[in-house]
Amino acid sequence: MNRMEHQRYFSRELLGWYMVNKRDLPWRRHRDPFFIWVSEIMLQQTRVETVIPYFHRFIDRFPTIQALAEAPEEDVLKHWEGLGYYSRARNLQQAAKQVMELHGGNVPDDRVAVAALKGVGPYTTGAIMSIAFNRPEPAVDGNVMRVLSRQFLIEDDIMKGSTRAAMEELVRELIPDQRASDFNQALMELGALVCTPKSPHCLTCPVMEHCAGRLAGREETLPVKTKAKPPRLEQRSVALIEGVGEHAGRILVRQRPATGLLARMWELPHVPASPSGVDGPVPDEPAMDWLAGSLREEGIGLQPLGFLREAEHTFSHIHWNLRVYRCMEEPTLVKGDRIEAMAPTTEGVQPLLRWIQEKDMETLAFPKVFLDIIRGYFQQ
């Protein structure tokens, strides 16, 4: 079978399989470009099963681009809470504002215009253009690169830009006339359900007969992928500070800076476990002393009471090992009025620290690791 025949076979059999076996996913029930755009941003580095309830919740709250563009950022983050990679939510809202300003509130049917939106890279551009507008544009992600590497025995490193570019050109050749939407979704579906990263289900694959990778015995070793650098380990000590007096029944939370990791989200106060930044565990007593001293410099007075629990969280480049310590407020050590109750604040000015009750978690956005810790504390 020559290259052209192989491509025609692959496209024909893959499309036929997809039309019978495609999953009923909420963003496939319509061609609304906004809904498709939201789903694609959510699906980056997140499983479909996880995304579905988040998608429903997000679209219920922000059913239009205008609703998203005009919403308070805090509300957007709260409806994204738990998905992680919060810059995706911020970029999505900024892009919605661009669409309102430049395109009258409608996602443009124009590749260059879509690619210019905040947070929209080559894959998302291709997904929006092909799925929503049926344009013959490639949407090449990890699933697609795995399928193509195996089917056509491509042994180039998929972490290289040149390999991605070559695969994008291959997809352009593979897309049947007027079938870009179904074909690109079929590629994604095959990678998600059949041509999986480990133990691919070759016997049920619709294109197994001429899969060059399978015929060469390479189905489990492809694609070739340079291993990413492991995330940097950080040991951190966390203070769960219980209020006393007028703050009784509340705990103290801190808002992160306006830029950088987890920007403007809320968290429990925490610091490196020791001044030396060691990778290994730090004994509790010196860790608590360092925690109390470090936070005192921020104007937070506390008395550590003892170890509460462990937790961990992995970002793309950092892995946090957290030891959480139950602490008690020392009001006499609080500097000035930086610690505030949950009361309306001056417009445009957010306090860095707040005393919260469990009900306040309904409105403040927390990274999942702190959400789990705080919920566990209040529900004990």
C-alpha positions, 0 to 999 in steps of 0.5 A: 500500500503506497502512502496515498492509499494508506492515507485514504484508508486511514481517513475512511475507516477512522471516520466510519468508526467515529460516526458509530462510536463517538461519545455523547459529550455536552460540547458535541451537542451543538456547534456553538464556537464559544462552548467548543472553545471553553471545552477545549481550554478545559480539556487541556491537561485534564480528563474528559470525565473530570471536565464534564461537570465543570463545563456544565457549571461554567456554561450555566454561569457564563452562557455567553461570551458577554457574560464571561467578559463582564463577570468579576474575575473572582467569580470566574476563578471560583467556577474554575476552582478544582480544574487547576492551571488557573491562568487558563481561566484568566486568559479565557476571560481576557480573550472573551473581552477581546472578542467583545471589543474586536468582533462584536461578541462572536467568535470570528470565523477567521484563523488569524483572528482566533489565533490572536486571542489570549491563551489560544495556541495552535492546537486550540485555534485548529480545534475551534476552526475545524470543530466549530466552523468545519475548516480544514485546519489541523488540531494536533495534541498529544493524543493525535501525535500518538495516533499518527506516530503509530499509524504511520511509524513516525519515529521523530521526537514529538517534543520537537516543534519540527515534528509537530509541524510535520504532523500538522501538514499530515493532518491537512492531507488526511482531512476529507473534504467537508469533514474537518469537524468529524475527522479531527474529533475522530482522531482525538477520540481514537487516541482517548479510547483505543490508541491509549498511551499504555496497552493500546487496544489494537484488536478493536482499533478500526485502522489496525490492519495497516498500522505501520507501528503495530506491524513493526511491533512498535505500538507500545514504544511509540511515540518517541518523546523526550522525558520532561524535566521532573518538577522541583520538590519544595517542602513547605510548612502551612499554618492553619490558624484558628481565631480567638476572641472576635475571630473565634470559629474562623481561620485565617487565609491569605491572598496571593500576589496579583501576578505569578503562580496562582495569582490572586487566589486564596490560600492558607499562609505557608512558607518554605519548611526551613531557611535552607530550603532542603529537599528532605523532611524537616522535623516538626519543632524547628519547622513550626518555629520557622513558620511562626517566625516567618509569618510574624514578619508578615504581621501574622501572630500565631502560636503553633499547637502541633502537626495536623496533616500532610498534603501535596500538590504538583504544578507543571514545574514544582511539587509541593510537599506540605505539612500543615500545622494547627495554630492559634491566633496571637492578636497582640502580635498582629501589625496594624489592620491588615487582618480583616473580617469578611466585610465589604472592602474599599472598591478596588482594594483587596485585603491580603488577609481575611478571617473566614468561616466555612460559608465564605468558601462559596465565594473565594477561589482556592487552589484545590490543595488548600480547598481540601485542607480547609474543607477537611478542617471545617467538616471534622 
